Amino acid sequence: MNALETAAARNRWARRNVGEKALLCGGLLLLAISLPPWPAAVLIIVAVAVAAVIARVPAGLFLTLWSAPAAFVAVGILPLLFTITLDGLVWSPTGPQRAAEVVARATAAIGCTMLFTVTTPLSEVLAWLNRSGIPRTLTYLAELIYRMVGSLAGTAKMMHEAQAQRLGHVTRRGLLTGVAAQSANLFVLSFERARRLGEGLELRAEPGAAGVMVVDRPRDARFLVASVVVLVVVTAVTAAVRGWLP
């Protein structure tokens, strides 16, 4: 198991009903993309941070996952800072404000997504989706893709460690050469494993043949009420600050 899978299986919320966590994280995500960034994004970030502390997820891992898409967000806000005119690129007067709003909204939304990811094992999510009426074929495909990605990630890690033990990372040139060779080998290997996976699917009777026993997780009324309260408080405070209330 990688660090993410370990954290998802060992935190305090790992055995909670998936629907409860979907209500909290999904509700905060909807508020993050629908309410104005100020002050909703700040409130949502605080709520996510408090929830992560309560669930006792590893702080370092959670912060790493939360900040991982920062490069994509930074690239995405560049077009907001400039305006294309006949004279070329011109600094936009409203660009910094719009960029700050995008960063705040994206940070809040990413936090909600990562909170759900780091507190919920994938097996629980797939079982919950099956019970919620999602076709088994789709969840089965998601399960196979997840296993394929995990297998390739483990193979890539072993290849990287093997090259390091052969002193292939001593020099910068050797490191770049090794990474290039590793990527090429992994690319070929992924097609081979995908072919084997396809052959295995053809030999199975139906997607449900890979079903496993799933423990039923009862709902906790207190958690549901607390989640609704958090969503209502974020909405009410935002409405009050923005002057929407009479």
Backbone as CSV, one residue per row, in Angstrom:
resi,resn,N_x,N_y,N_z,CA_x,CA_y,CA_z,C_x,C_y,C_z
1,MET,0.838,-1.195,0.000,0.000,0.000,0.000,0.876,1.248,0.000
2,ASN,0.481,2.228,-0.810,1.210,3.483,-0.787,0.724,4.345,0.376
3,ALA,1.340,5.517,0.525,1.027,6.368,1.678,-0.425,6.825,1.671
4,LEU,-0.964,7.119,0.484,-2.348,7.569,0.398,-3.316,6.466,0.813
5,GLU,-3.092,5.252,0.317,-3.965,4.141,0.677,-3.880,3.831,2.172
6,THR,-2.674,3.920,2.725,-2.507,3.670,4.152,-3.249,4.701,4.987
7,ALA,-3.128,5.975,4.603,-3.826,7.028,5.335,-5.334,6.885,5.216
8,ALA,-5.814,6.518,4.026,-7.257,6.373,3.835,-7.822,5.214,4.642
9,ALA,-6.999,4.204,4.909,-7.484,3.022,5.624,-7.303,3.112,7.132
10,ARG,-6.491,4.053,7.614,-6.163,4.076,9.041,-6.611,5.332,9.765
11,ASN,-7.229,6.280,9.098,-7.668,7.481,9.793,-8.949,7.198,10.581
12,ARG,-9.365,8.148,11.396,-10.526,7.941,12.274,-11.834,7.861,11.500
13,TRP,-11.864,8.413,10.277,-13.090,8.397,9.479,-13.121,7.260,8.469
14,ALA,-12.137,6.396,8.475,-12.056,5.341,7.458,-13.249,4.399,7.517
15,ARG,-13.808,4.178,8.697,-14.925,3.239,8.851,-16.273,3.946,8.892
16,ARG,-16.300,5.201,8.603,-17.575,5.906,8.531,-18.271,5.617,7.209
17,ASN,-19.572,5.799,7.200,-20.346,5.626,5.978,-19.856,6.607,4.916
18,VAL,-19.664,6.109,3.711,-19.130,6.961,2.635,-20.084,8.110,2.331
19,GLY,-21.373,7.847,2.414,-22.344,8.903,2.133,-22.214,10.083,3.063
20,GLU,-21.843,9.834,4.322,-21.662,10.931,5.272,-20.520,11.841,4.836
21,LYS,-19.404,11.219,4.464,-18.260,12.021,4.022,-18.527,12.685,2.677
22,ALA,-19.314,12.018,1.834,-19.683,12.629,0.551,-20.559,13.848,0.769
23,LEU,-21.432,13.789,1.766,-22.277,14.944,2.076,-21.439,16.131,2.511
24,LEU,-20.497,15.890,3.431,-19.664,16.983,3.930,-18.734,17.526,2.853
25,CYS,-17.922,16.635,2.255,-16.935,17.088,1.273,-17.599,17.564,-0.015
26,GLY,-18.625,16.837,-0.474,-19.321,17.268,-1.678,-20.077,18.568,-1.481
27,GLY,-20.686,18.721,-0.299,-21.379,19.981,-0.021,-20.431,21.159,0.024
28,LEU,-19.286,20.982,0.683,-18.286,22.061,0.716,-17.749,22.354,-0.681
29,LEU,-17.604,21.319,-1.491,-17.127,21.522,-2.863,-18.129,22.339,-3.672
30,LEU,-19.406,22.025,-3.525,-20.432,22.795,-4.236,-20.441,24.252,-3.779
31,LEU,-20.266,24.475,-2.480,-20.214,25.851,-1.984,-18.967,26.567,-2.499
32,ALA,-17.859,25.842,-2.610,-16.616,26.461,-3.077,-16.718,26.959,-4.508
33,ILE,-17.485,26.248,-5.347,-17.584,26.649,-6.753,-18.800,27.527,-7.037
34,SER,-19.693,27.666,-6.057,-20.911,28.444,-6.307,-20.960,29.761,-5.535
35,LEU,-20.393,29.805,-4.334,-20.418,31.028,-3.540,-19.239,31.932,-3.897
36,PRO,-19.345,33.227,-3.617,-18.209,34.127,-3.860,-16.991,33.697,-3.055
37,PRO,-15.790,33.842,-3.633,-14.580,33.398,-2.928,-14.401,34.047,-1.555
38,TRP,-14.849,35.292,-1.441,-14.752,35.934,-0.116,-16.139,36.102,0.466
39,PRO,-16.367,35.590,1.684,-15.405,34.861,2.526,-15.567,33.338,2.462
40,ALA,-16.335,32.837,1.489,-16.654,31.411,1.463,-15.400,30.539,1.371
41,ALA,-14.455,30.913,0.495,-13.261,30.088,0.312,-12.455,29.981,1.601
42,VAL,-12.341,31.096,2.315,-11.598,31.074,3.584,-12.286,30.174,4.595
43,LEU,-13.601,30.272,4.699,-14.349,29.438,5.645,-14.226,27.960,5.284
44,ILE,-14.276,27.660,3.996,-14.182,26.261,3.565,-12.791,25.709,3.839
45,ILE,-11.755,26.502,3.596,-10.389,26.052,3.881,-10.229,25.764,5.368
46,VAL,-10.775,26.625,6.209,-10.705,26.394,7.653,-11.463,25.127,8.033
47,ALA,-12.657,24.945,7.452,-13.456,23.748,7.755,-12.731,22.480,7.327
48,VAL,-12.101,22.507,6.162,-11.358,21.339,5.681,-10.170,21.043,6.595
49,ALA,-9.457,22.066,6.995,-8.302,21.873,7.871,-8.726,21.295,9.216
50,VAL,-9.810,21.812,9.779,-10.303,21.296,11.066,-10.754,19.845,10.916
51,ALA,-11.449,19.542,9.818,-11.900,18.167,9.584,-10.721,17.217,9.445
52,ALA,-9.664,17.652,8.771,-8.477,16.803,8.618,-7.816,16.529,9.962
53,VAL,-7.813,17.533,10.840,-7.245,17.331,12.182,-8.104,16.364,12.984
54,ILE,-9.423,16.520,12.898,-10.318,15.623,13.631,-10.183,14.188,13.126
55,ALA,-10.068,14.025,11.797,-9.919,12.682,11.226,-8.528,12.095,11.452
56,ARG,-7.603,12.920,11.911,-6.235,12.482,12.203,-5.542,11.899,10.973
57,VAL,-5.644,12.603,9.883,-4.898,12.195,8.697,-3.486,12.759,8.820
58,PRO,-2.488,12.106,8.243,-1.113,12.622,8.316,-1.011,14.028,7.727
59,ALA,-0.555,14.956,8.545,-0.532,16.361,8.127,0.369,16.569,6.914
60,GLY,1.553,15.957,6.923,2.473,16.140,5.809,1.916,15.635,4.497
61,LEU,1.305,14.450,4.541,0.715,13.879,3.326,-0.439,14.732,2.833
62,PHE,-1.284,15.172,3.747,-2.447,15.962,3.347,-2.027,17.297,2.739
63,LEU,-1.067,17.956,3.342,-0.597,19.230,2.790,0.078,19.039,1.440
64,THR,0.780,17.920,1.275,1.415,17.634,-0.015,0.373,17.434,-1.100
65,LEU,-0.668,16.650,-0.799,-1.737,16.435,-1.770,-2.485,17.728,-2.063
66,TRP,-2.678,18.535,-1.042,-3.413,19.789,-1.206,-2.648,20.763,-2.096
67,SER,-1.327,20.784,-1.960,-0.522,21.733,-2.727,-0.032,21.177,-4.061
68,ALA,-0.282,19.886,-4.320,0.223,19.269,-5.551,-0.260,19.974,-6.818
69,PRO,-1.544,20.355,-6.932,-2.003,21.020,-8.172,-1.657,22.504,-8.245
70,ALA,-0.799,22.995,-7.331,-0.507,24.426,-7.305,0.089,24.912,-8.623
71,ALA,0.930,24.083,-9.252,1.548,24.489,-10.520,0.491,24.688,-11.606
72,PHE,-0.499,23.807,-11.658,-1.553,23.951,-12.659,-2.381,25.214,-12.403
73,VAL,-2.641,25.493,-11.126,-3.397,26.707,-10.792,-2.590,27.943,-11.171
74,ALA,-1.289,27.908,-10.893,-0.441,29.063,-11.219,-0.406,29.321,-12.723
75,VAL,-0.318,28.261,-13.513,-0.329,28.431,-14.972,-1.695,28.923,-15.441
76,GLY,-2.746,28.457,-14.788,-4.090,28.844,-15.211,-4.431,30.301,-14.964
77,ILE,-3.794,30.920,-13.958,-4.138,32.311,-13.662,-3.347,33.310,-14.498
78,LEU,-2.316,32.839,-15.213,-1.517,33.777,-16.017,-2.343,34.525,-17.055
79,PRO,-3.261,33.841,-17.781,-4.068,34.594,-18.763,-4.965,35.653,-18.131
80,LEU,-5.249,35.518,-16.816,-6.103,36.503,-16.154,-5.354,37.796,-15.852
81,LEU,-4.038,37.715,-15.826,-3.246,38.889,-15.458,-2.966,39.807,-16.637
82,PHE,-3.214,39.334,-17.850,-2.886,40.134,-19.031,-4.084,40.173,-19.975
83,THR,-4.127,41.220,-20.781,-5.163,41.378,-21.790,-4.489,41.535,-23.149
84,ILE,-5.010,40.838,-24.146,-4.458,40.919,-25.494,-5.112,42.084,-26.231
85,THR,-4.302,43.035,-26.657,-4.780,44.186,-27.416,-3.986,44.295,-28.714
86,LEU,-4.247,45.351,-29.462,-3.505,45.590,-30.694,-2.031,45.885,-30.416
87,ASP,-1.734,46.312,-29.192,-0.357,46.604,-28.814,0.357,45.398,-28.211
88,GLY,-0.340,44.265,-28.164,0.255,43.068,-27.582,-0.329,42.768,-26.213
89,LEU,0.468,42.148,-25.355,0.027,41.816,-24.009,0.080,43.049,-23.119
90,VAL,-1.022,43.348,-22.473,-1.121,44.506,-21.586,-1.592,44.032,-20.219
91,TRP,-0.987,44.571,-19.176,-1.374,44.208,-17.817,-2.826,44.591,-17.562
92,SER,-3.601,43.649,-17.057,-5.019,43.885,-16.805,-5.207,44.502,-15.419
93,PRO,-5.915,45.636,-15.323,-6.125,46.268,-14.003,-6.888,45.368,-13.043
94,THR,-7.828,44.608,-13.552,-8.621,43.721,-12.686,-8.028,42.312,-12.605
95,GLY,-6.900,42.107,-13.269,-6.300,40.777,-13.299,-5.932,40.223,-11.936
96,PRO,-5.210,40.985,-11.092,-4.830,40.445,-9.784,-6.026,40.029,-8.925
97,GLN,-7.093,40.817,-8.962,-8.265,40.458,-8.172,-8.894,39.159,-8.673
98,ARG,-9.040,39.053,-9.992,-9.627,37.826,-10.539,-8.722,36.623,-10.300
99,ALA,-7.417,36.817,-10.400,-6.483,35.724,-10.142,-6.563,35.264,-8.688
100,ALA,-6.664,36.231,-7.767,-6.779,35.879,-6.346,-8.066,35.103,-6.080
101,GLU,-9.149,35.492,-6.742,-10.416,34.769,-6.573,-10.310,33.341,-7.094
102,VAL,-9.647,33.182,-8.235,-9.485,31.832,-8.792,-8.625,30.969,-7.881
103,VAL,-7.535,31.529,-7.363,-6.658,30.771,-6.472,-7.400,30.358,-5.204
104,ALA,-8.152,31.298,-4.629,-8.895,30.987,-3.409,-9.946,29.912,-3.656
105,ARG,-10.684,30.046,-4.756,-11.723,29.061,-5.062,-11.108,27.685,-5.361
106,ALA,-10.007,27.678,-6.124,-9.357,26.416,-6.458,-8.765,25.751,-5.221
107,THR,-8.162,26.541,-4.343,-7.582,25.985,-3.121,-8.655,25.339,-2.260
108,ALA,-9.805,26.010,-2.116,-10.893,25.450,-1.324,-11.442,24.172,-1.955
109,ALA,-11.636,24.179,-3.272,-12.188,23.012,-3.958,-11.222,21.827,-3.892
110,ILE,-9.936,22.085,-4.081,-8.946,21.005,-4.008,-8.907,20.415,-2.608
111,GLY,-8.999,21.269,-1.598,-8.998,20.783,-0.223,-10.160,19.848,0.057
112,CYS,-11.350,20.185,-0.445,-12.526,19.325,-0.255,-12.316,17.965,-0.912
113,THR,-11.799,17.984,-2.125,-11.562,16.731,-2.847,-10.523,15.868,-2.149
114,MET,-9.428,16.483,-1.715,-8.377,15.727,-1.066,-8.804,15.209,0.302
115,LEU,-9.663,15.931,0.999,-10.161,15.452,2.283,-10.942,14.158,2.100
116,PHE,-11.793,14.114,1.088,-12.552,12.895,0.816,-11.617,11.762,0.396
117,THR,-10.609,12.088,-0.409,-9.684,11.061,-0.905,-8.866,10.446,0.207
118,VAL,-8.386,11.258,1.124,-7.469,10.774,2.144,-8.197,10.155,3.333
119,THR,-9.519,10.239,3.370,-10.272,9.642,4.475,-11.148,8.473,4.043
120,THR,-11.146,8.127,2.753,-12.062,7.100,2.259,-11.323,6.093,1.396
121,PRO,-11.246,4.823,1.816,-10.640,3.791,0.965,-11.436,3.609,-0.327
122,LEU,-10.744,3.310,-1.407,-11.415,3.171,-2.700,-12.423,2.024,-2.691
123,SER,-12.117,0.941,-1.985,-13.053,-0.182,-1.934,-14.386,0.240,-1.343
124,GLU,-14.339,1.126,-0.345,-15.576,1.623,0.263,-16.336,2.504,-0.731
125,VAL,-15.612,3.304,-1.495,-16.263,4.189,-2.474,-16.961,3.377,-3.559
126,LEU,-16.272,2.356,-4.074,-16.858,1.537,-5.128,-18.090,0.782,-4.626
127,ALA,-18.007,0.261,-3.409,-19.165,-0.437,-2.846,-20.333,0.517,-2.656
128,TRP,-20.052,1.717,-2.212,-21.111,2.717,-2.019,-21.734,3.119,-3.351
129,LEU,-20.919,3.247,-4.379,-21.446,3.579,-5.700,-22.330,2.455,-6.232
130,ASN,-21.941,1.227,-5.985,-22.770,0.096,-6.412,-24.131,0.131,-5.738
131,ARG,-24.133,0.407,-4.433,-25.399,0.466,-3.707,-26.229,1.674,-4.104
132,SER,-25.554,2.706,-4.639,-26.266,3.927,-5.025,-26.870,3.851,-6.416
133,GLY,-26.701,2.717,-7.098,-27.316,2.538,-8.410,-26.408,2.752,-9.591
134,ILE,-25.120,3.017,-9.346,-24.186,3.160,-10.460,-23.984,1.784,-11.099
135,PRO,-24.047,1.681,-12.431,-23.869,0.364,-13.079,-22.564,-0.308,-12.658
136,ARG,-22.662,-1.604,-12.386,-21.505,-2.362,-11.940,-20.380,-2.337,-12.966
137,THR,-20.740,-2.271,-14.237,-19.701,-2.253,-15.278,-18.788,-1.048,-15.118
138,LEU,-19.342,0.111,-14.770,-18.541,1.323,-14.620,-17.638,1.237,-13.391
139,THR,-18.205,0.787,-12.277,-17.379,0.682,-11.074,-16.311,-0.389,-11.221
140,TYR,-16.641,-1.450,-11.956,-15.662,-2.514,-12.192,-14.503,-1.985,-13.041
141,LEU,-14.828,-1.182,-14.048,-13.792,-0.589,-14.882,-12.915,0.345,-14.064
142,ALA,-13.531,1.144,-13.182,-12.756,2.037,-12.316,-11.824,1.246,-11.403
143,GLU,-12.307,0.118,-10.897,-11.482,-0.726,-10.039,-10.281,-1.282,-10.797
144,LEU,-10.504,-1.727,-12.036,-9.406,-2.273,-12.825,-8.370,-1.205,-13.167
145,ILE,-8.848,-0.015,-13.512,-7.913,1.078,-13.819,-7.080,1.420,-12.589
146,TYR,-7.737,1.455,-11.430,-7.020,1.764,-10.198,-5.935,0.731,-9.919
147,ARG,-6.281,-0.550,-10.108,-5.294,-1.610,-9.896,-4.154,-1.503,-10.897
148,MET,-4.475,-1.146,-12.136,-3.456,-1.017,-13.170,-2.492,0.125,-12.832
149,VAL,-3.048,1.247,-12.418,-2.212,2.395,-12.062,-1.338,2.064,-10.859
150,GLY,-1.923,1.401,-9.855,-1.146,1.026,-8.683,-0.019,0.066,-9.019
151,SER,-0.293,-0.886,-9.901,0.739,-1.834,-10.301,1.880,-1.138,-11.036
152,LEU,1.536,-0.238,-11.941,2.577,0.481,-12.681,3.370,1.408,-11.770
153,ALA,2.693,2.012,-10.792,3.405,2.880,-9.856,4.405,2.080,-9.031
154,GLY,3.993,0.891,-8.595,4.928,0.042,-7.852,6.098,-0.408,-8.707
155,THR,5.830,-0.719,-9.954,6.912,-1.121,-10.862,7.881,0.029,-11.101
156,ALA,7.336,1.221,-11.303,8.194,2.394,-11.515,9.078,2.656,-10.299
157,LYS,8.527,2.474,-9.098,9.313,2.677,-7.880,10.456,1.669,-7.795
158,MET,10.159,0.409,-8.101,11.211,-0.615,-8.057,12.290,-0.351,-9.105
159,MET,11.904,0.095,-10.306,12.885,0.408,-11.334,13.769,1.569,-10.898
160,HIS,13.156,2.565,-10.268,13.918,3.729,-9.804,14.918,3.323,-8.720
161,GLU,14.484,2.485,-7.774,15.377,2.045,-6.704,16.499,1.167,-7.245
162,ALA,16.173,0.314,-8.220,17.204,-0.538,-8.802,18.273,0.291,-9.499
163,GLN,17.847,1.330,-10.184,18.830,2.180,-10.867,19.682,2.943,-9.866
164,ALA,19.064,3.374,-8.763,19.830,4.088,-7.743,20.874,3.176,-7.105
165,GLN,20.549,1.911,-6.900,21.506,0.975,-6.311,22.654,0.668,-7.260
166,ARG,22.439,0.861,-8.562,23.527,0.683,-9.534,24.295,1.985,-9.756
167,LEU,24.100,2.934,-8.848,24.780,4.241,-8.889,24.432,5.020,-10.147
168,GLY,23.229,4.806,-10.641,22.819,5.530,-11.834,22.390,6.952,-11.574
169,HIS,22.285,7.334,-10.284,21.845,8.689,-9.941,22.978,9.534,-9.373
170,VAL,24.189,9.086,-9.544,25.317,9.826,-8.983,25.506,11.152,-9.704
171,THR,25.409,11.137,-11.012,25.569,12.357,-11.794,24.227,12.793,-12.374
172,ARG,24.141,14.072,-12.699,22.909,14.610,-13.271,22.619,13.960,-14.626
173,ARG,23.674,13.779,-15.428,23.483,13.159,-16.736,22.998,11.721,-16.596
174,GLY,23.573,11.006,-15.652,23.143,9.632,-15.428,21.705,9.556,-14.947
175,LEU,21.309,10.509,-14.105,19.932,10.542,-13.620,18.953,10.774,-14.760
176,LEU,19.254,11.748,-15.637,18.362,12.036,-16.762,18.295,10.852,-17.724
177,THR,19.445,10.239,-17.985,19.457,9.066,-18.867,18.651,7.916,-18.270
178,GLY,18.800,7.722,-16.970,18.073,6.656,-16.305,16.571,6.881,-16.303
179,VAL,16.170,8.111,-16.063,14.737,8.423,-16.067,14.148,8.217,-17.457
180,ALA,14.890,8.612,-18.487,14.402,8.418,-19.850,14.260,6.930,-20.186
181,ALA,15.265,6.136,-19.824,15.195,4.697,-20.089,14.078,4.039,-19.281
182,GLN,13.929,4.479,-18.042,12.866,3.929,-17.197,11.494,4.255,-17.778
183,SER,11.309,5.480,-18.245,10.025,5.878,-18.826,9.710,5.067,-20.074
184,ALA,10.719,4.836,-20.914,10.498,4.046,-22.124,10.122,2.600,-21.790
185,ASN,10.825,2.006,-20.826,10.510,0.634,-20.428,9.122,0.534,-19.805
186,LEU,8.781,1.522,-19.006,7.471,1.510,-18.357,6.355,1.688,-19.378
187,PHE,6.607,2.479,-20.401,5.611,2.687,-21.456,5.311,1.362,-22.172
188,VAL,6.357,0.636,-22.522,6.173,-0.663,-23.182,5.502,-1.652,-22.231
189,LEU,5.929,-1.647,-20.987,5.377,-2.585,-20.007,3.889,-2.324,-19.766
190,SER,3.475,-1.056,-19.808,2.063,-0.740,-19.585,1.180,-1.352,-20.666
191,PHE,1.643,-1.372,-21.918,0.865,-1.993,-22.988,0.776,-3.507,-22.795
192,GLU,1.865,-4.104,-22.339,1.859,-5.544,-22.109,0.869,-5.903,-20.992
193,ARG,0.880,-5.160,-19.925,-0.036,-5.450,-18.827,-1.481,-5.138,-19.216
194,ALA,-1.685,-4.119,-20.029,-3.036,-3.825,-20.499,-3.565,-4.963,-21.369
195,ARG,-2.683,-5.557,-22.182,-3.094,-6.703,-23.014,-3.491,-7.883,-22.136
196,ARG,-2.701,-8.164,-21.109,-3.035,-9.254,-20.199,-4.351,-8.972,-19.473
197,LEU,-4.540,-7.722,-19.092,-5.775,-7.357,-18.419,-6.972,-7.567,-19.331
198,GLY,-6.834,-7.210,-20.601,-7.912,-7.422,-21.560,-8.232,-8.890,-21.744
199,GLU,-7.191,-9.703,-21.808,-7.412,-11.149,-21.939,-8.108,-11.709,-20.704
200,GLY,-7.741,-11.220,-19.550,-8.394,-11.680,-18.338,-9.864,-11.305,-18.290
201,LEU,-10.184,-10.102,-18.788,-11.580,-9.675,-18.820,-12.408,-10.554,-19.757
202,GLU,-11.810,-10.950,-20.868,-12.534,-11.784,-21.821,-12.865,-13.160,-21.255
203,LEU,-12.059,-13.626,-20.298,-12.278,-14.949,-19.723,-13.243,-14.940,-18.552
204,ARG,-13.613,-13.764,-18.090,-14.536,-13.685,-16.966,-15.971,-13.656,-17.455
205,ALA,-16.859,-14.224,-16.639,-18.262,-14.326,-17.054,-18.933,-12.960,-17.052
206,GLU,-18.753,-12.221,-15.998,-19.409,-10.914,-15.895,-18.668,-10.086,-14.842
207,PRO,-18.851,-8.742,-14.827,-18.084,-7.892,-13.908,-18.258,-8.256,-12.443
208,GLY,-19.450,-8.754,-12.072,-19.675,-9.077,-10.680,-18.852,-10.231,-10.169
209,ALA,-18.170,-10.943,-11.067,-17.375,-12.093,-10.647,-16.221,-11.681,-9.746
210,ALA,-15.828,-10.419,-9.799,-14.718,-9.947,-8.965,-15.208,-9.296,-7.685
211,GLY,-16.489,-9.461,-7.363,-17.033,-8.837,-6.176,-16.419,-9.406,-4.900
212,VAL,-16.261,-8.565,-3.900,-15.705,-8.965,-2.611,-16.683,-8.606,-1.509
213,MET,-16.496,-9.187,-0.336,-17.364,-8.903,0.787,-17.139,-7.474,1.268
214,VAL,-18.222,-6.755,1.484,-18.154,-5.366,1.919,-18.896,-5.234,3.242
215,VAL,-18.260,-4.575,4.199,-18.872,-4.365,5.506,-19.872,-3.220,5.413
216,ASP,-21.048,-3.429,5.956,-22.075,-2.389,5.945,-21.744,-1.339,6.989
217,ARG,-21.687,-0.084,6.575,-21.363,1.010,7.478,-22.648,1.763,7.848
218,PRO,-23.104,1.680,9.092,-24.329,2.395,9.473,-24.106,3.897,9.482
219,ARG,-25.168,4.634,9.254,-25.085,6.093,9.274,-25.051,6.608,10.702
220,ASP,-24.301,7.693,10.889,-24.214,8.354,12.187,-25.001,9.661,12.099
221,ALA,-26.122,9.727,12.799,-26.981,10.915,12.725,-26.248,12.161,13.199
222,ARG,-25.390,12.025,14.203,-24.668,13.193,14.718,-23.713,13.757,13.674
223,PHE,-23.058,12.872,12.931,-22.147,13.337,11.884,-22.914,14.024,10.767
224,LEU,-24.065,13.472,10.401,-24.886,14.081,9.357,-25.354,15.463,9.774
225,VAL,-25.816,15.583,11.032,-26.278,16.883,11.527,-25.118,17.883,11.555
226,ALA,-23.951,17.435,12.027,-22.794,18.331,12.078,-22.388,18.785,10.675
227,SER,-22.458,17.889,9.698,-22.112,18.259,8.323,-23.071,19.307,7.776
228,VAL,-24.353,19.104,8.008,-25.355,20.077,7.545,-25.149,21.421,8.232
229,VAL,-24.830,21.384,9.521,-24.593,22.629,10.264,-23.417,23.389,9.668
230,VAL,-22.332,22.670,9.344,-21.158,23.318,8.745,-21.527,23.981,7.421
231,LEU,-22.280,23.287,6.584,-22.680,23.841,5.289,-23.571,25.071,5.472
232,VAL,-24.484,25.000,6.429,-25.392,26.127,6.673,-24.617,27.324,7.214
233,VAL,-23.669,27.073,8.123,-22.881,28.174,8.702,-22.059,28.867,7.625
234,VAL,-21.407,28.098,6.760,-20.615,28.703,5.679,-21.502,29.559,4.782
235,THR,-22.666,29.046,4.438,-23.580,29.792,3.571,-24.097,31.048,4.264
236,ALA,-24.466,30.930,5.546,-25.035,32.063,6.275,-24.000,33.162,6.491
237,VAL,-22.784,32.769,6.871,-21.739,33.777,7.089,-21.409,34.493,5.782
238,THR,-21.325,33.736,4.689,-21.066,34.362,3.384,-22.168,35.329,3.013
239,ALA,-23.412,34.916,3.242,-24.548,35.786,2.917,-24.522,37.052,3.770
240,ALA,-24.153,36.909,5.041,-24.119,38.073,5.918,-23.010,39.034,5.503
241,VAL,-21.830,38.508,5.208,-20.712,39.372,4.806,-20.971,40.056,3.484
242,ARG,-21.613,39.368,2.544,-21.894,39.928,1.226,-23.123,40.836,1.225
243,GLY,-23.824,40.888,2.360,-24.987,41.762,2.457,-26.218,41.216,1.793
244,TRP,-26.336,39.890,1.696,-27.514,39.296,1.065,-28.697,39.218,2.007
245,LEU,-28.410,39.215,3.307,-29.481,39.108,4.283,-30.126,40.468,4.506
246,PRO,-31.441,40.499,4.758,-32.121,41.793,4.987,-31.681,42.416,6.306
